[in-house]
């Protein structure tokens, strides 16, 4: 898609995350507003050499607030769930939990429930003891699971593994599927 220069997919009920468009070097106009997009905005979007116009409002995008190059007209709106309202990194625990959400396909329920930059403040499905300690989720036929597969109980435990390095985080995911027929 190296010759792709303009994408207008606004108001098309698109779902899921935005793919890596780094090979679309001629892309100058990207209209993705008014959809149901979730997930972390690919950093490559902010680095596209010819991009001059991008519209992302009325979605539920997450992660770091994007910082586009000078001269790019970016319309982000106020319905996305970026961790901050200005460019800058997200909290480490927020990034870890967004990686878990990514492994689950960035479900809309998490995109709507996980906002701001403190997972322990008011994030739904998150349990904290001064830091994130567990993430129990009850899945309800999330996209990608076979229909009739029943419900899944996900438990994600985030913690340190005997290391003095705070960036050493271990994530364990257990999945139990129960046939409800």
Backbone as JSON Lines, residues from 0, in Angstrom:
{"i":0,"aa":"X","n":[0.81,-1.18,0.0],"ca":[0.0,0.0,0.0],"c":[0.86,1.26,0.0]}
{"i":1,"aa":"X","n":[2.0,1.18,-0.6],"ca":[2.93,2.31,-0.61],"c":[2.36,3.53,-1.32]}
{"i":2,"aa":"X","n":[1.44,3.32,-2.25],"ca":[0.89,4.45,-3.0],"c":[-0.38,5.02,-2.38]}
{"i":3,"aa":"X","n":[-0.85,4.43,-1.32],"ca":[-2.05,4.91,-0.64],"c":[-1.81,6.33,-0.13]}
{"i":4,"aa":"X","n":[-2.68,7.26,-0.5],"ca":[-2.46,8.65,-0.11],"c":[-3.6,9.24,0.72]}
{"i":5,"aa":"X","n":[-4.79,8.69,0.6],"ca":[-5.92,9.26,1.3],"c":[-6.85,8.14,1.75]}
{"i":6,"aa":"X","n":[-7.27,8.17,3.04],"ca":[-8.17,7.15,3.58],"c":[-9.32,7.87,4.28]}
{"i":7,"aa":"X","n":[-10.53,7.6,3.8],"ca":[-11.73,8.16,4.42],"c":[-12.6,7.0,4.89]}
{"i":8,"aa":"X","n":[-12.47,6.64,6.14],"ca":[-13.26,5.56,6.72],"c":[-14.1,6.08,7.89]}
{"i":9,"aa":"X","n":[-14.42,7.35,7.88],"ca":[-15.18,7.93,8.97],"c":[-16.64,7.44,8.93]}
{"i":10,"aa":"X","n":[-17.22,7.28,10.13],"ca":[-18.62,6.88,10.29],"c":[-18.94,5.57,9.56]}
{"i":11,"aa":"X","n":[-18.07,4.59,9.69],"ca":[-18.27,3.29,9.04],"c":[-18.43,2.15,10.04]}
{"i":12,"aa":"X","n":[-18.59,2.46,11.32],"ca":[-18.73,1.45,12.37],"c":[-17.52,0.52,12.44]}
{"i":13,"aa":"X","n":[-16.35,1.04,12.09],"ca":[-15.11,0.25,12.16],"c":[-14.8,-0.05,13.63]}
{"i":14,"aa":"X","n":[-14.33,-1.26,13.9],"ca":[-13.96,-1.66,15.25],"c":[-12.53,-2.21,15.25]}
{"i":15,"aa":"X","n":[-11.98,-2.38,16.44],"ca":[-10.64,-2.93,16.56],"c":[-9.61,-1.83,16.65]}
{"i":16,"aa":"X","n":[-8.36,-2.19,16.49],"ca":[-7.28,-1.22,16.61],"c":[-6.81,-0.76,15.23]}
{"i":17,"aa":"X","n":[-6.14,0.37,15.22],"ca":[-5.59,0.9,13.97],"c":[-4.31,0.14,13.64]}
{"i":18,"aa":"X","n":[-4.2,-0.39,12.45],"ca":[-2.99,-1.16,12.09],"c":[-1.78,-0.25,11.88]}
{"i":19,"aa":"X","n":[-0.63,-0.85,11.81],"ca":[0.6,-0.13,11.51],"c":[0.54,0.34,10.05]}
{"i":20,"aa":"X","n":[0.61,1.62,9.85],"ca":[0.55,2.19,8.5],"c":[1.89,2.79,8.09]}
{"i":21,"aa":"X","n":[2.97,2.34,8.71],"ca":[4.29,2.93,8.48],"c":[4.78,2.77,7.04]}
{"i":22,"aa":"X","n":[4.26,1.83,6.29],"ca":[4.67,1.65,4.9],"c":[3.85,2.52,3.94]}
{"i":23,"aa":"X","n":[2.88,3.25,4.48],"ca":[2.05,4.14,3.66],"c":[2.71,5.52,3.62]}
{"i":24,"aa":"X","n":[3.84,5.6,2.97],"ca":[4.67,6.8,2.99],"c":[4.05,7.99,2.26]}
{"i":25,"aa":"X","n":[3.05,7.76,1.42],"ca":[2.39,8.84,0.7],"c":[1.08,9.28,1.34]}
{"i":26,"aa":"X","n":[0.72,8.67,2.47],"ca":[-0.54,9.0,3.13],"c":[-0.49,10.43,3.67]}
{"i":27,"aa":"X","n":[-1.42,11.27,3.17],"ca":[-1.46,12.66,3.63],"c":[-2.76,12.99,4.36]}
{"i":28,"aa":"X","n":[-3.8,12.15,4.21],"ca":[-5.09,12.43,4.82],"c":[-5.68,11.13,5.35]}
{"i":29,"aa":"X","n":[-5.92,11.07,6.67],"ca":[-6.45,9.87,7.32],"c":[-7.66,10.26,8.15]}
{"i":30,"aa":"X","n":[-8.85,9.85,7.71],"ca":[-10.11,10.18,8.37],"c":[-10.7,8.92,9.0]}
{"i":31,"aa":"X","n":[-10.55,8.78,10.31],"ca":[-11.05,7.61,11.03],"c":[-12.06,7.99,12.11]}
{"i":32,"aa":"X","n":[-12.55,9.21,12.08],"ca":[-13.47,9.69,13.12],"c":[-14.79,8.93,13.09]}
{"i":33,"aa":"X","n":[-15.51,9.01,14.2],"ca":[-16.87,8.48,14.3],"c":[-16.96,6.98,14.02]}
{"i":34,"aa":"X","n":[-16.07,6.22,14.64],"ca":[-16.1,4.77,14.56],"c":[-16.09,4.21,15.97]}
{"i":35,"aa":"X","n":[-15.7,2.96,16.15],"ca":[-15.59,2.34,17.47],"c":[-14.19,1.74,17.61]}
{"i":36,"aa":"X","n":[-13.18,2.51,17.21],"ca":[-11.8,2.04,17.25],"c":[-11.28,2.07,18.68]}
{"i":37,"aa":"X","n":[-10.52,1.06,19.05],"ca":[-9.92,0.95,20.38],"c":[-8.44,0.65,20.21]}
{"i":38,"aa":"X","n":[-7.75,0.58,21.33],"ca":[-6.34,0.2,21.29],"c":[-5.42,1.4,21.31]}
{"i":39,"aa":"X","n":[-4.14,1.1,21.35],"ca":[-3.1,2.1,21.41],"c":[-2.83,2.61,19.99]}
{"i":40,"aa":"X","n":[-2.77,3.92,19.85],"ca":[-2.48,4.53,18.56],"c":[-1.04,4.18,18.16]}
{"i":41,"aa":"X","n":[-0.83,3.58,16.98],"ca":[0.53,3.24,16.57],"c":[1.42,4.49,16.47]}
{"i":42,"aa":"X","n":[2.58,4.44,17.05],"ca":[3.53,5.55,17.01],"c":[3.85,5.93,15.56]}
{"i":43,"aa":"X","n":[3.81,4.95,14.68],"ca":[4.15,5.21,13.27],"c":[3.24,6.25,12.63]}
{"i":44,"aa":"X","n":[2.01,6.4,13.14],"ca":[1.12,7.42,12.57],"c":[1.68,8.83,12.76]}
{"i":45,"aa":"X","n":[2.34,9.05,13.88],"ca":[2.87,10.39,14.15],"c":[4.12,10.69,13.34]}
{"i":46,"aa":"X","n":[4.66,9.67,12.69],"ca":[5.91,9.82,11.94],"c":[5.75,9.74,10.43]}
{"i":47,"aa":"X","n":[4.52,9.63,9.95],"ca":[4.31,9.55,8.5],"c":[4.78,10.84,7.85]}
{"i":48,"aa":"X","n":[5.66,10.74,6.85],"ca":[6.32,11.94,6.31],"c":[5.41,12.92,5.59]}
{"i":49,"aa":"X","n":[4.32,12.46,4.99],"ca":[3.47,13.36,4.2],"c":[2.13,13.67,4.87]}
{"i":50,"aa":"X","n":[1.89,13.13,6.06],"ca":[0.62,13.33,6.74],"c":[0.41,14.81,7.05]}
{"i":51,"aa":"X","n":[-0.75,15.34,6.63],"ca":[-1.07,16.74,6.95],"c":[-2.44,16.85,7.63]}
{"i":52,"aa":"X","n":[-3.25,15.78,7.58],"ca":[-4.58,15.84,8.16],"c":[-4.96,14.48,8.72]}
{"i":53,"aa":"X","n":[-5.34,14.44,10.0],"ca":[-5.78,13.19,10.62],"c":[-6.93,13.5,11.56]}
{"i":54,"aa":"X","n":[-7.98,12.69,11.49],"ca":[-9.17,12.89,12.31],"c":[-9.48,11.59,13.05]}
{"i":55,"aa":"X","n":[-9.43,11.64,14.38],"ca":[-9.61,10.44,15.21],"c":[-10.71,10.58,16.26]}
{"i":56,"aa":"X","n":[-11.45,11.69,16.25],"ca":[-12.44,11.9,17.3],"c":[-13.57,10.89,17.24]}
{"i":57,"aa":"X","n":[-14.27,10.76,18.37],"ca":[-15.4,9.83,18.52],"c":[-15.0,8.38,18.32]}
{"i":58,"aa":"X","n":[-13.9,8.01,18.95],"ca":[-13.44,6.63,19.06],"c":[-13.1,6.41,20.53]}
{"i":59,"aa":"X","n":[-12.48,5.29,20.87],"ca":[-12.04,5.0,22.24],"c":[-10.58,4.56,22.23]}
{"i":60,"aa":"X","n":[-9.74,5.34,21.55],"ca":[-8.31,5.02,21.47],"c":[-7.66,5.24,22.84]}
{"i":61,"aa":"X","n":[-6.63,4.45,23.13],"ca":[-5.99,4.47,24.44],"c":[-4.49,4.7,24.31]}
{"i":62,"aa":"X","n":[-3.82,4.73,25.46],"ca":[-2.37,4.85,25.47],"c":[-1.93,6.3,25.52]}
{"i":63,"aa":"X","n":[-0.73,6.51,25.06],"ca":[-0.1,7.83,25.1],"c":[-0.81,8.81,24.16]}
{"i":64,"aa":"X","n":[-1.02,10.03,24.63],"ca":[-1.6,11.09,23.8],"c":[-0.61,11.36,22.67]}
{"i":65,"aa":"X","n":[-1.07,11.32,21.42],"ca":[-0.14,11.46,20.29],"c":[0.39,12.87,20.1]}
{"i":66,"aa":"X","n":[1.62,12.94,19.65],"ca":[2.24,14.22,19.31],"c":[2.64,14.15,17.84]}
{"i":67,"aa":"X","n":[1.9,14.87,17.01],"ca":[2.16,14.85,15.57],"c":[3.16,15.93,15.21]}
{"i":68,"aa":"X","n":[3.78,15.76,14.05],"ca":[4.76,16.74,13.56],"c":[4.11,18.09,13.34]}
{"i":69,"aa":"X","n":[4.93,19.12,13.35],"ca":[4.47,20.47,13.07],"c":[3.83,20.5,11.68]}
{"i":70,"aa":"X","n":[2.71,21.18,11.56],"ca":[2.02,21.28,10.28],"c":[0.93,20.25,10.07]}
{"i":71,"aa":"X","n":[0.8,19.29,10.98],"ca":[-0.25,18.27,10.86],"c":[-1.48,18.77,11.6]}
{"i":72,"aa":"X","n":[-2.62,18.78,10.92],"ca":[-3.89,19.13,11.54],"c":[-4.49,17.85,12.11]}
{"i":73,"aa":"X","n":[-4.45,17.72,13.44],"ca":[-4.93,16.51,14.12],"c":[-6.17,16.85,14.94]}
{"i":74,"aa":"X","n":[-7.27,16.18,14.65],"ca":[-8.5,16.35,15.4],"c":[-8.71,15.08,16.22]}
{"i":75,"aa":"X","n":[-8.57,15.21,17.55],"ca":[-8.65,14.05,18.42],"c":[-9.95,13.98,19.22]}
{"i":76,"aa":"X","n":[-10.62,15.11,19.42],"ca":[-11.87,15.14,20.18],"c":[-11.64,14.83,21.65]}
{"i":77,"aa":"X","n":[-12.73,14.6,22.37],"ca":[-12.61,14.31,23.8],"c":[-13.23,12.98,24.2]}
{"i":78,"aa":"X","n":[-13.49,12.1,23.24],"ca":[-14.08,10.8,23.57],"c":[-13.07,9.67,23.62]}
{"i":79,"aa":"X","n":[-11.85,9.91,23.16],"ca":[-10.81,8.88,23.26],"c":[-10.39,8.74,24.71]}
{"i":80,"aa":"X","n":[-9.71,7.65,25.02],"ca":[-9.33,7.34,26.41],"c":[-7.82,7.38,26.59]}
{"i":81,"aa":"X","n":[-7.16,8.4,26.05],"ca":[-5.71,8.52,26.22],"c":[-5.4,8.69,27.71]}
{"i":82,"aa":"X","n":[-4.24,8.23,28.14],"ca":[-3.91,8.26,29.56],"c":[-3.69,9.68,30.08]}
{"i":83,"aa":"X","n":[-3.31,10.6,29.22],"ca":[-3.16,11.99,29.6],"c":[-3.8,12.86,28.53]}
{"i":84,"aa":"X","n":[-3.96,14.14,28.82],"ca":[-4.57,15.04,27.85],"c":[-3.53,15.84,27.07]}
{"i":85,"aa":"X","n":[-2.27,15.56,27.32],"ca":[-1.17,16.2,26.6],"c":[-0.13,15.12,26.27]}
{"i":86,"aa":"X","n":[0.74,15.37,25.3],"ca":[1.77,14.37,24.97],"c":[2.65,14.04,26.17]}
{"i":87,"aa":"X","n":[2.99,12.79,26.29],"ca":[3.85,12.33,27.38],"c":[3.54,10.87,27.68]}
{"i":88,"aa":"X","n":[4.45,10.2,28.35],"ca":[4.29,8.77,28.59],"c":[3.17,8.45,29.59]}
{"i":89,"aa":"X","n":[2.63,7.25,29.46],"ca":[1.67,6.74,30.43],"c":[2.43,6.11,31.59]}
{"i":90,"aa":"X","n":[1.75,5.99,32.72],"ca":[2.3,5.3,33.87],"c":[2.65,3.85,33.48]}
{"i":91,"aa":"X","n":[3.7,3.31,34.12],"ca":[4.15,1.95,33.8],"c":[3.03,0.93,33.96]}
{"i":92,"aa":"X","n":[2.27,0.99,35.05],"ca":[1.19,0.03,35.26],"c":[0.1,0.18,34.19]}
{"i":93,"aa":"X","n":[-0.16,1.39,33.77],"ca":[-1.13,1.62,32.69],"c":[-0.65,0.95,31.41]}
{"i":94,"aa":"X","n":[0.62,1.1,31.08],"ca":[1.17,0.44,29.88],"c":[1.08,-1.07,29.97]}
{"i":95,"aa":"X","n":[1.36,-1.64,31.15],"ca":[1.27,-3.09,31.33],"c":[-0.17,-3.55,31.11]}
{"i":96,"aa":"X","n":[-1.12,-2.84,31.7],"ca":[-2.52,-3.24,31.56],"c":[-3.02,-3.05,30.13]}
{"i":97,"aa":"X","n":[-2.53,-2.03,29.44],"ca":[-2.91,-1.86,28.03],"c":[-2.34,-3.0,27.18]}
{"i":98,"aa":"X","n":[-1.18,-3.52,27.55],"ca":[-0.62,-4.68,26.84],"c":[-1.52,-5.9,27.06]}
{"i":99,"aa":"X","n":[-2.05,-6.05,28.26],"ca":[-3.0,-7.14,28.54],"c":[-4.26,-6.94,27.7]}
{"i":100,"aa":"X","n":[-4.78,-5.71,27.67],"ca":[-5.96,-5.42,26.86],"c":[-5.69,-5.73,25.39]}
{"i":101,"aa":"X","n":[-4.47,-5.44,24.93],"ca":[-4.09,-5.76,23.55],"c":[-4.13,-7.25,23.28]}
{"i":102,"aa":"X","n":[-3.66,-8.03,24.26],"ca":[-3.7,-9.5,24.1],"c":[-5.13,-10.01,24.02]}
{"i":103,"aa":"X","n":[-6.06,-9.25,24.58],"ca":[-7.48,-9.63,24.54],"c":[-8.2,-8.98,23.35]}
{"i":104,"aa":"X","n":[-7.46,-8.28,22.5],"ca":[-8.06,-7.63,21.33],"c":[-8.63,-6.25,21.62]}
{"i":105,"aa":"X","n":[-8.18,-5.59,22.67],"ca":[-8.66,-4.27,23.06],"c":[-10.19,-4.21,23.1]}
{"i":106,"aa":"X","n":[-10.81,-4.99,24.0],"ca":[-12.28,-4.98,24.05],"c":[-12.83,-3.59,24.38]}
{"i":107,"aa":"X","n":[-13.96,-3.26,23.79],"ca":[-14.6,-1.96,24.02],"c":[-14.91,-1.76,25.5]}
{"i":108,"aa":"X","n":[-15.29,-2.82,26.22],"ca":[-15.62,-2.67,27.63],"c":[-14.43,-2.13,28.43]}
{"i":109,"aa":"X","n":[-13.22,-2.53,28.09],"ca":[-12.03,-2.02,28.78],"c":[-11.69,-0.61,28.3]}
{"i":110,"aa":"X","n":[-11.85,-0.35,27.01],"ca":[-11.56,0.99,26.49],"c":[-12.47,2.03,27.13]}
{"i":111,"aa":"X","n":[-13.71,1.65,27.41],"ca":[-14.64,2.57,28.05],"c":[-14.38,2.71,29.55]}
{"i":112,"aa":"X","n":[-13.88,1.65,30.17],"ca":[-13.69,1.64,31.63],"c":[-12.32,2.14,32.05]}
{"i":113,"aa":"X","n":[-11.33,2.06,31.18],"ca":[-9.96,2.42,31.54],"c":[-9.6,3.76,30.94]}
{"i":114,"aa":"X","n":[-9.68,4.78,31.75],"ca":[-9.32,6.13,31.32],"c":[-8.37,6.73,32.34]}
{"i":115,"aa":"X","n":[-7.66,7.73,31.95],"ca":[-6.71,8.47,32.77],"c":[-5.43,7.66,33.01]}
{"i":116,"aa":"X","n":[-4.56,8.18,33.87],"ca":[-3.21,7.65,33.99],"c":[-2.92,6.98,35.34]}
{"i":117,"aa":"X","n":[-3.95,6.56,36.05],"ca":[-3.77,5.88,37.34],"c":[-4.73,4.71,37.4]}
{"i":118,"aa":"X","n":[-4.21,3.52,37.15],"ca":[-5.05,2.32,37.11],"c":[-5.71,2.03,38.45]}
{"i":119,"aa":"X","n":[-5.13,2.51,39.53],"ca":[-5.69,2.24,40.86],"c":[-6.74,3.26,41.28]}
{"i":120,"aa":"X","n":[-6.87,4.35,40.55],"ca":[-7.81,5.41,40.94],"c":[-9.26,4.98,40.75]}
{"i":121,"aa":"X","n":[-9.62,4.58,39.55],"ca":[-11.02,4.22,39.31],"c":[-11.2,3.31,38.1]}
{"i":122,"aa":"X","n":[-10.19,2.53,37.76],"ca":[-10.32,1.64,36.62],"c":[-11.19,0.44,37.01]}
{"i":123,"aa":"X","n":[-12.22,0.2,36.24],"ca":[-13.07,-0.96,36.45],"c":[-12.27,-2.23,36.16]}
{"i":124,"aa":"X","n":[-12.53,-3.29,36.89],"ca":[-11.9,-4.6,36.75],"c":[-10.48,-4.65,37.33]}
{"i":125,"aa":"X","n":[-10.01,-3.58,37.96],"ca":[-8.64,-3.56,38.49],"c":[-8.69,-3.56,40.01]}
{"i":126,"aa":"X","n":[-7.9,-4.45,40.64],"ca":[-7.79,-4.51,42.09],"c":[-6.4,-4.02,42.48]}
{"i":127,"aa":"X","n":[-6.34,-3.15,43.49],"ca":[-5.06,-2.57,43.89],"c":[-4.82,-2.68,45.39]}
{"i":128,"aa":"X","n":[-3.56,-2.84,45.76],"ca":[-3.04,-2.7,47.11],"c":[-1.85,-1.77,46.97]}
{"i":129,"aa":"X","n":[-2.02,-0.5,46.94],"ca":[-1.01,0.52,46.68],"c":[-0.45,0.45,45.25]}
{"i":130,"aa":"X","n":[-0.58,-0.66,44.6],"ca":[-0.26,-0.83,43.18],"c":[-1.18,-1.91,42.63]}
{"i":131,"aa":"X","n":[-1.21,-2.07,41.33],"ca":[-2.1,-3.07,40.73],"c":[-1.71,-4.45,41.24]}
{"i":132,"aa":"X","n":[-2.7,-5.18,41.77],"ca":[-2.42,-6.52,42.29],"c":[-3.12,-7.61,41.5]}
{"i":133,"aa":"X","n":[-4.29,-7.33,40.93],"ca":[-4.95,-8.33,40.09],"c":[-5.94,-7.66,39.15]}
{"i":134,"aa":"X","n":[-6.34,-8.42,38.18],"ca":[-7.25,-7.93,37.15],"c":[-8.23,-9.05,36.8]}
{"i":135,"aa":"X","n":[-9.26,-9.24,37.61],"ca":[-10.24,-10.29,37.28],"c":[-11.22,-9.78,36.23]}
{"i":136,"aa":"X","n":[-11.37,-10.52,35.17],"ca":[-12.29,-10.14,34.09],"c":[-13.26,-11.26,33.81]}
{"i":137,"aa":"X","n":[-14.49,-10.93,33.6],"ca":[-15.47,-11.91,33.15],"c":[-15.79,-11.58,31.71]}
{"i":138,"aa":"X","n":[-15.43,-12.46,30.8],"ca":[-15.58,-12.2,29.38],"c":[-16.97,-12.62,28.92]}
{"i":139,"aa":"X","n":[-17.59,-11.79,28.09],"ca":[-18.92,-12.08,27.56],"c":[-18.85,-12.14,26.04]}
{"i":140,"aa":"X","n":[-18.51,-13.27,25.49],"ca":[-18.44,-13.46,24.04],"c":[-17.71,-12.33,23.34]}
{"i":141,"aa":"X","n":[-16.49,-12.04,23.79],"ca":[-15.68,-11.01,23.13],"c":[-15.42,-11.46,21.7]}
{"i":142,"aa":"X","n":[-15.27,-10.49,20.81],"ca":[-15.01,-10.78,19.4],"c":[-13.79,-11.68,19.27]}
{"i":143,"aa":"X","n":[-13.85,-12.65,18.44],"ca":[-12.75,-13.55,18.21],"c":[-12.94,-14.9,18.89]}
{"i":144,"aa":"X","n":[-13.85,-14.99,19.85],"ca":[-14.13,-16.28,20.48],"c":[-15.25,-16.96,19.7]}
{"i":145,"aa":"X","n":[-15.23,-18.27,19.69],"ca":[-16.28,-19.0,18.99],"c":[-17.62,-18.75,19.68]}
{"i":146,"aa":"X","n":[-18.67,-18.6,18.89],"ca":[-19.98,-18.41,19.5],"c":[-20.34,-19.68,20.24]}
{"i":147,"aa":"X","n":[-21.0,-19.55,21.36],"ca":[-21.36,-20.71,22.16],"c":[-20.22,-21.25,23.0]}
{"i":148,"aa":"X","n":[-19.11,-20.51,23.05],"ca":[-17.96,-21.01,23.8],"c":[-18.14,-20.83,25.31]}
{"i":149,"aa":"X","n":[-19.21,-20.16,25.71],"ca":[-19.44,-19.95,27.13],"c":[-18.71,-18.73,27.62]}
{"i":150,"aa":"X","n":[-18.57,-18.62,28.9],"ca":[-17.9,-17.46,29.46],"c":[-16.49,-17.82,29.87]}
{"i":151,"aa":"X","n":[-15.64,-16.85,29.93],"ca":[-14.26,-17.07,30.34],"c":[-13.94,-16.26,31.57]}
{"i":152,"aa":"X","n":[-13.23,-16.82,32.49],"ca":[-12.79,-16.1,33.66],"c":[-11.31,-15.86,33.5]}
{"i":153,"aa":"X","n":[-10.94,-14.59,33.4],"ca":[-9.54,-14.22,33.21],"c":[-9.03,-13.62,34.5]}
{"i":154,"aa":"X","n":[-7.9,-14.07,34.95],"ca":[-7.28,-13.45,36.11],"c":[-5.86,-13.08,35.74]}
{"i":155,"aa":"X","n":[-5.54,-11.82,35.83],"ca":[-4.2,-11.35,35.49],"c":[-3.57,-10.83,36.77]}
{"i":156,"aa":"X","n":[-2.43,-11.36,37.11],"ca":[-1.74,-10.96,38.33],"c":[-0.48,-10.23,37.94]}
{"i":157,"aa":"X","n":[-0.35,-9.01,38.41],"ca":[0.79,-8.17,38.08],"c":[1.6,-7.98,39.35]}
{"i":158,"aa":"X","n":[2.9,-8.28,39.3],"ca":[3.74,-8.08,40.48],"c":[5.2,-8.24,40.16]}
{"i":159,"aa":"X","n":[6.04,-7.98,41.13],"ca":[7.47,-8.12,40.95],"c":[7.9,-9.54,41.27]}
{"i":160,"aa":"X","n":[8.94,-9.99,40.61],"ca":[9.43,-11.34,40.82],"c":[10.8,-11.28,41.48]}
{"i":161,"aa":"X","n":[10.83,-11.03,42.78],"ca":[12.05,-11.06,43.56],"c":[13.19,-10.24,43.0]}
{"i":162,"aa":"X","n":[12.87,-9.11,42.4],"ca":[13.91,-8.29,41.81],"c":[13.87,-6.89,42.4]}
{"i":163,"aa":"X","n":[15.01,-6.28,42.55],"ca":[15.04,-4.91,43.04],"c":[14.78,-3.91,41.92]}
{"i":164,"aa":"X","n":[14.69,-4.4,40.68],"ca":[14.4,-3.54,39.54],"c":[12.89,-3.39,39.4]}
{"i":165,"aa":"X","n":[12.35,-2.18,39.61],"ca":[10.91,-2.01,39.56],"c":[10.3,-2.25,38.19]}
{"i":166,"aa":"X","n":[11.09,-2.2,37.12],"ca":[10.52,-2.41,35.79],"c":[10.35,-3.89,35.45]}
{"i":167,"aa":"X","n":[10.8,-4.77,36.33],"ca":[10.62,-6.21,36.11],"c":[9.22,-6.6,36.56]}
{"i":168,"aa":"X","n":[8.32,-6.73,35.62],"ca":[6.94,-7.05,35.94],"c":[6.58,-8.36,35.26]}
{"i":169,"aa":"X","n":[5.89,-9.21,36.0],"ca":[5.47,-10.51,35.5],"c":[3.96,-10.5,35.36]}
{"i":170,"aa":"X","n":[3.47,-10.97,34.25],"ca":[2.03,-11.06,34.05],"c":[1.68,-12.52,33.82]}
{"i":171,"aa":"X","n":[0.74,-13.01,34.58],"ca":[0.28,-14.38,34.44],"c":[-1.2,-14.32,34.09]}
{"i":172,"aa":"X","n":[-1.59,-15.0,33.03],"ca":[-2.99,-15.0,32.62],"c":[-3.5,-16.43,32.68]}
{"i":173,"aa":"X","n":[-4.57,-16.64,33.44],"ca":[-5.22,-17.94,33.52],"c":[-6.56,-17.82,32.81]}
{"i":174,"aa":"X","n":[-6.89,-18.77,31.99],"ca":[-8.19,-18.73,31.32],"c":[-8.93,-20.03,31.61]}
{"i":175,"aa":"X","n":[-10.14,-19.9,32.1],"ca":[-10.98,-21.07,32.37],"c":[-12.25,-20.86,31.57]}
{"i":176,"aa":"X","n":[-12.56,-21.77,30.7],"ca":[-13.77,-21.66,29.89],"c":[-14.77,-22.68,30.38]}
{"i":177,"aa":"X","n":[-15.96,-22.21,30.62],"ca":[-17.02,-23.05,31.15],"c":[-18.1,-23.2,30.1]}
{"i":178,"aa":"X","n":[-18.48,-24.42,29.81],"ca":[-19.55,-24.65,28.87],"c":[-20.87,-24.39,29.6]}
{"i":179,"aa":"X","n":[-21.66,-23.43,29.12],"ca":[-22.89,-23.03,29.8],"c":[-24.14,-23.67,29.2]}
{"i":180,"aa":"X","n":[-23.99,-24.63,28.34],"ca":[-25.16,-25.26,27.72],"c":[-25.85,-26.19,28.67]}
